[in-house]
Amino acid sequence: MHRLLPRALSRALLRGCNVVYRATGGLLGASWFGQPILLLTTRGRRTGRLRVNGLVFLRDADRYVVVASDNGARRNPGWYYNLLASGGGTVRYRREVFAVTAAEAEGAERARLWPLLLQVYGGYDRHQALAERAGRAGRAGRRLPVMVLTPVSVPRASMPG
């Protein structure tokens, strides 16, 4: 198993980080070892519950680009499927909160964005290699989806918390 922490512990740690991010308006948590972090909120496609995930991102003009890597796991992360089902979500970056639409980058756009994403976080190459090897008996692994989040509302400042 390629994960360093058990799944339950990892999830608890991430929930704690999300709470700190919101409570400090991104003063703590909006950067992780030099990588920019946003909070993406999606609605669970089966449960209807709001789900918050901290993600490394690339700024591409007015858009935010994220990778559905899940550290190279065999399957895409839940937030990816939630975005596809709903067509969007909400982004919080520091104190700004805004609605976004979501689309998967394909073809030339993905080819342009991938090297830029690697400049933000070089570990995506390792995640891609893991995902390619993670296929089940005779099935190919997956290609990491690159998701483009486009704001549909004017960012507004939010209160901490």
Buried (B, 14 or more C-beta within 10 A) or exposed (E): EEEEEEEEEEEEEBEEBBEEBBEBBBEEBBEEEEBBBBBBBBBBBEEEEEBBBBBBBBEBEEBBBBBBBBBBBBEBBBBBBBBBEBEBBBBBBBBBBBBBBBBBBEEEBBEEBBEEBBEBBEBBBBBBEBBBEBEEEEEEBBEBBBBBBBBEEEBEEBEEE
